[in-house]
Amino acid sequence: MKYSFVKIIGLLALILSFGSCVKDTDFDQFQDTLLTPIVDLNLVFWEVEAIRFEDPSGNLPSLIVRDTTEIRFLDDSDTQDSMVRADFLFEFENATPTSYALTMDFINLSGNVTYSLQTTVPAGDPTSPEFYDYLKEVVAPEINQVTQANRLAISAEPLGSISNQGRLTMRSKARFYLEISGQ
């Protein structure tokens, strides 16, 4: 008898707990939900020896080092519509006595540049490299130009005469901020 009484009380408590959990739930509140994911991506990394910039004829440097990477993350139209901000970080280590002009082009499927960033990396020395960080925050309305691209092309061009010693190293990262509403 005592065992069946405990069973009845337990079953009654279980039924009441289910009723109280569902009673206050309003599924229409999902429309008011705002998700704010942050996506981190490594973009491009390279290390170029200074000798690669030399012009074989012995004149002023004429070579440009260029690297391209796809940003498939931006291909999705929902991602493009949800993007509110992007931070791009380019880290350089210049162990050459030459400054470099850097251009970062965002390119769409048609091959057109939709957005571009430029900076100059200061000269360093093979024994004492120059460390240079370039951080760019992109928000509206420019963020729309970034989201139209599916590739990032980075080029380095030496400014002036170069040495055949040392190297130029570059690492780049991106952080994309999205806002996704429940509507």
One Martini backbone bead per residue (centre of mass of N, CA, C, O) as a GRO file, in nm:
protein
  183
    1MET     BB    1   0.060   0.061  -0.023
    2LYS     BB    2   0.300   0.254   0.012
    3TYR     BB    3   0.411   0.215  -0.278
    4SER     BB    4   0.157   0.327  -0.440
    5PHE     BB    5   0.161   0.611  -0.314
    6VAL     BB    6   0.442   0.694  -0.426
    7LYS     BB    7   0.364   0.655  -0.721
    8ILE     BB    8   0.139   0.865  -0.735
    9ILE     BB    9   0.307   1.110  -0.647
   10GLY     BB   10   0.520   1.089  -0.875
   11LEU     BB   11   0.321   1.111  -1.113
   12LEU     BB   12   0.201   1.387  -1.032
   13ALA     BB   13   0.471   1.546  -1.040
   14LEU     BB   14   0.532   1.491  -1.337
   15ILE     BB   15   0.279   1.624  -1.461
   16LEU     BB   16   0.323   1.910  -1.336
   17SER     BB   17   0.603   1.966  -1.466
   18PHE     BB   18   0.508   1.966  -1.761
   19GLY     BB   19   0.303   2.197  -1.736
   20SER     BB   20   0.509   2.421  -1.637
   21CYS     BB   21   0.706   2.419  -1.890
   22VAL     BB   22   0.485   2.494  -2.122
   23LYS     BB   23   0.308   2.736  -2.028
   24ASP     BB   24   0.550   2.983  -2.080
   25THR     BB   25   0.569   2.924  -2.382
   26ASP     BB   26   0.677   3.144  -2.663
   27PHE     BB   27   0.727   3.096  -3.002
   28ASP     BB   28   0.708   3.402  -3.107
   29GLN     BB   29   0.990   3.499  -2.984
   30PHE     BB   30   1.183   3.416  -3.218
   31GLN     BB   31   1.157   3.685  -3.383
   32ASP     BB   32   1.341   3.841  -3.148
   33THR     BB   33   1.589   3.701  -3.236
   34LEU     BB   34   1.958   3.754  -3.198
   35LEU     BB   35   2.229   3.658  -3.379
   36THR     BB   36   2.611   3.684  -3.308
   37PRO     BB   37   2.830   3.577  -3.495
   38ILE     BB   38   3.182   3.475  -3.510
   39VAL     BB   39   3.429   3.473  -3.776
   40ASP     BB   40   3.735   3.299  -3.813
   41LEU     BB   41   4.016   3.367  -4.043
   42ASN     BB   42   4.259   3.244  -4.238
   43LEU     BB   43   4.427   3.358  -4.517
   44VAL     BB   44   4.747   3.457  -4.551
   45PHE     BB   45   5.076   3.301  -4.612
   46TRP     BB   46   5.420   3.440  -4.631
   47GLU     BB   47   5.765   3.385  -4.761
   48VAL     BB   48   6.011   3.617  -4.890
   49GLU     BB   49   6.281   3.646  -5.062
   50ALA     BB   50   6.457   3.916  -5.177
   51ILE     BB   51   6.565   3.787  -5.449
   52ARG     BB   52   6.275   3.771  -5.589
   53PHE     BB   53   6.278   4.099  -5.659
   54GLU     BB   54   6.475   4.078  -5.874
   55ASP     BB   55   6.609   4.199  -6.163
   56PRO     BB   56   6.776   4.033  -6.408
   57SER     BB   57   6.902   4.308  -6.545
   58GLY     BB   58   6.977   4.512  -6.281
   59ASN     BB   59   6.766   4.691  -6.225
   60LEU     BB   60   6.512   4.790  -6.104
   61PRO     BB   61   6.263   4.679  -5.948
   62SER     BB   62   5.977   4.471  -6.100
   63LEU     BB   63   5.870   4.284  -5.893
   64ILE     BB   64   5.576   4.102  -5.789
   65VAL     BB   65   5.412   3.982  -5.514
   66ARG     BB   66   5.146   3.730  -5.540
   67ASP     BB   67   4.839   3.644  -5.360
   68THR     BB   68   4.564   3.404  -5.361
   69THR     BB   69   4.231   3.378  -5.209
   70GLU     BB   70   3.956   3.220  -5.109
   71ILE     BB   71   3.610   3.338  -5.003
   72ARG     BB   72   3.350   3.132  -4.960
   73PHE     BB   73   3.192   3.255  -4.722
   74LEU     BB   74   3.070   3.500  -4.921
   75ASP     BB   75   2.871   3.342  -5.130
   76ASP     BB   76   2.640   3.376  -4.940
   77SER     BB   77   2.352   3.563  -4.916
   78ASP     BB   78   2.303   3.548  -4.609
   79THR     BB   79   2.583   3.646  -4.528
   80GLN     BB   80   2.575   3.917  -4.676
   81ASP     BB   81   2.317   4.024  -4.515
   82SER     BB   82   2.457   3.975  -4.211
   83MET     BB   83   2.682   4.166  -4.247
   84VAL     BB   84   2.846   4.430  -4.028
   85ARG     BB   85   3.155   4.325  -3.993
   86ALA     BB   86   3.521   4.370  -4.045
   87ASP     BB   87   3.841   4.229  -3.960
   88PHE     BB   88   4.177   4.313  -4.061
   89LEU     BB   89   4.490   4.129  -4.031
   90PHE     BB   90   4.829   4.242  -4.086
   91GLU     BB   91   5.143   4.068  -4.064
   92PHE     BB   92   5.481   4.193  -4.048
   93GLU     BB   93   5.821   4.087  -4.158
   94ASN     BB   94   6.108   4.294  -4.211
   95ALA     BB   95   6.439   4.170  -4.339
   96THR     BB   96   6.477   4.440  -4.508
   97PRO     BB   97   6.606   4.753  -4.663
   98THR     BB   98   6.293   4.761  -4.763
   99SER     BB   99   6.017   4.891  -4.881
  100TYR     BB  100   5.654   4.818  -4.905
  101ALA     BB  101   5.386   4.786  -5.122
  102LEU     BB  102   5.053   4.721  -5.023
  103THR     BB  103   4.788   4.515  -5.169
  104MET     BB  104   4.431   4.464  -5.100
  105ASP     BB  105   4.213   4.266  -5.298
  106PHE     BB  106   3.872   4.250  -5.373
  107ILE     BB  107   3.722   3.984  -5.567
  108ASN     BB  108   3.513   3.894  -5.804
  109LEU     BB  109   3.392   3.676  -6.042
  110SER     BB  110   3.468   3.897  -6.278
  111GLY     BB  111   3.751   4.044  -6.166
  112ASN     BB  112   3.662   4.269  -5.979
  113VAL     BB  113   3.718   4.534  -5.775
  114THR     BB  114   3.545   4.609  -5.462
  115TYR     BB  115   3.803   4.625  -5.264
  116SER     BB  116   4.066   4.830  -5.101
  117LEU     BB  117   4.402   4.802  -4.964
  118GLN     BB  118   4.665   5.016  -4.821
  119THR     BB  119   5.026   4.984  -4.755
  120THR     BB  120   5.334   5.034  -4.567
  121VAL     BB  121   5.635   4.868  -4.527
  122PRO     BB  122   5.890   4.898  -4.339
  123ALA     BB  123   6.206   4.893  -4.303
  124GLY     BB  124   6.475   4.678  -4.229
  125ASP     BB  125   6.673   4.397  -4.108
  126PRO     BB  126   6.831   4.100  -4.096
  127THR     BB  127   6.904   4.148  -3.771
  128SER     BB  128   6.645   4.374  -3.755
  129PRO     BB  129   6.337   4.347  -3.773
  130GLU     BB  130   6.031   4.467  -3.896
  131PHE     BB  131   5.729   4.526  -3.724
  132TYR     BB  132   5.396   4.509  -3.883
  133ASP     BB  133   5.065   4.632  -3.827
  134TYR     BB  134   4.742   4.588  -3.999
  135LEU     BB  135   4.430   4.740  -3.916
  136LYS     BB  136   4.091   4.677  -4.046
  137GLU     BB  137   3.778   4.831  -4.027
  138VAL     BB  138   3.462   4.716  -4.163
  139VAL     BB  139   3.175   4.898  -4.254
  140ALA     BB  140   2.922   5.066  -4.316
  141PRO     BB  141   2.906   5.047  -4.658
  142GLU     BB  142   3.176   4.873  -4.725
  143ILE     BB  143   3.087   4.579  -4.656
  144ASN     BB  144   2.939   4.531  -4.927
  145GLN     BB  145   3.201   4.514  -5.098
  146VAL     BB  146   3.323   4.268  -4.956
  147THR     BB  147   3.074   4.062  -5.002
  148GLN     BB  148   3.122   4.057  -5.331
  149ALA     BB  149   3.357   3.878  -5.271
  150ASN     BB  150   3.580   3.565  -5.335
  151ARG     BB  151   3.862   3.723  -5.325
  152LEU     BB  152   4.215   3.754  -5.222
  153ALA     BB  153   4.465   3.997  -5.311
  154ILE     BB  154   4.822   4.003  -5.253
  155SER     BB  155   5.064   4.270  -5.286
  156ALA     BB  156   5.426   4.318  -5.340
  157GLU     BB  157   5.627   4.624  -5.364
  158PRO     BB  158   5.912   4.761  -5.410
  159LEU     BB  159   6.082   5.056  -5.272
  160GLY     BB  160   6.329   5.061  -5.454
  161SER     BB  161   6.605   4.938  -5.359
  162ILE     BB  162   6.755   4.615  -5.322
  163SER     BB  163   6.829   4.333  -5.151
  164ASN     BB  164   6.955   3.989  -5.126
  165GLN     BB  165   6.863   4.020  -4.827
  166GLY     BB  166   6.629   3.855  -4.672
  167ARG     BB  167   6.276   3.902  -4.565
  168LEU     BB  168   5.916   3.859  -4.625
  169THR     BB  169   5.648   3.849  -4.390
  170MET     BB  170   5.301   3.713  -4.398
  171ARG     BB  171   4.996   3.761  -4.208
  172SER     BB  172   4.638   3.669  -4.215
  173LYS     BB  173   4.322   3.796  -4.085
  174ALA     BB  174   3.968   3.731  -4.007
  175ARG     BB  175   3.669   3.907  -3.883
  176PHE     BB  176   3.326   3.818  -3.869
  177TYR     BB  177   3.018   3.999  -3.836
  178LEU     BB  178   2.696   3.885  -3.735
  179GLU     BB  179   2.332   3.923  -3.807
  180ILE     BB  180   2.063   3.708  -3.694
  181SER     BB  181   1.737   3.681  -3.746
  182GLY     BB  182   1.413   3.519  -3.673
  183GLN     BB  183   1.252   3.616  -3.948
   0.00000   0.00000   0.00000
